[in-house]
Amino acid sequence: MTAKKSNPFLGRWLITGMEAWDQDYVGLIVPGFIAFDERGSGEFHFGTVRGCLDCRLESFRGKKHMEFSWQGVNDTDPGCGRGWATLQHDEMIGHLFIHMGDDSKFLAIRSK
């Protein structure tokens, strides 16, 4: 079985919406994205927030979801936090938390 089949989260996902920030902010510097790789790491960038991910593929009641912590930059300050994501059909639905700061639900689609 290939890694991609066992972990459907692998790859780059384009953030199409966030609860706390509008799409102009999400794509301020680069098109907002979140990406997961086969080593259990990844990265994300939206607006002026970006980070490296430490990921864990988990299963609850037979449904896979990705949990992650992150470290990086929030505006011009060091930043860190946590988050999770699940898949619903072809869309990723998740929530990203900035430690001691904002948090937001997000929607993403697989990048082509």
N, C-alpha and C positions, 0 to 999 in steps of 0.2 A: 504494500500500500504506500502511496506517495505521501510525503509530508503535507502537501496541500490538501489532500483528501482527508487526512486525519486532523488537520487544523484548518478549518475554513476561514479563519481570520487572516491568514498570511497574505501579505501583499500591501499595496498602497490603496488607501481609501480617501476620496475627496469629501471634505466636510461640506454638506449642502445646507446646513442650518444649525444654529445654536440658540438656545433659549435666552441666554443672557446678553448676547452680542449680535448685532445685525450682520448681514452677509458682507457689507462694505468693510467692516472691521475684520471679519474672519479672513478676507482676502487682501488685507491692507498691504502686506509685503510680498507674500507668495499666495497662490491659491491654497486655502487651508486644507490640511491633510493630517491623517494619522496612518502609520505604517507599522506592521508587525513582521518580524522575520523568524526564520526557523531556529535561531539560537536562543529564543526567549527574550529578545530585546526588540527595540523599535524606536520610533521617533514620531513627534508631531510638531506642527507649527500652525498657528492661527494668530492673526493680528500681530501683537508684539510679545506673544507668549510662545515659547518653544521648549522642547525638552526631549531627553533620552528616556526610553521606557525600560522597565524591568517587568516582564510579563509572565503570567501564569494562566495556562488554559485549564479551566475548571469545569466540572459538570455538576449540575444540581437537578435532581428529578429527571435525569435523562437529557437535559438540555445543556449544551456547551455555552460557556461564556468566558470572556477574557477579563482577567483582573490585572491591574498594573499599578505600579508606583512610578513616579517620574521625578527627574531633577533637571533643571535648566535655568531659563531666564523668564522673568515676568516683568515686562517693560524693560527697564535697564537694571533691575535688581535680581539677585539670585532667586530662584523659585523652585518649589518642589510641591508634590501632592500625590494624588492617587486617582484611580478611576476604574471603570468597568465598561464592557461593551457586550452586546448580544446581537445575534442576527435574527432578522425577521424577513423571510423571503430573500430578496437580493439587497436588503438595506441593513446597515449597521445602526443600532440604537445604543447610546451609551450616556455616561455621565462623567465629567471631568471635574476634579476638585483641586483648587489651589490652596495649599496649606495656609490656614489662618486668613483666607481671602475669599474670593468669589468662587462660585461653582456654576456649572451649566450642563444641561442635557445637550446632546448633539445627535445629529443624523448624518450619515455618510453613505456614499455609494462607491463601489469598487472603481478605482481609476483605470482607464484604458490605456 
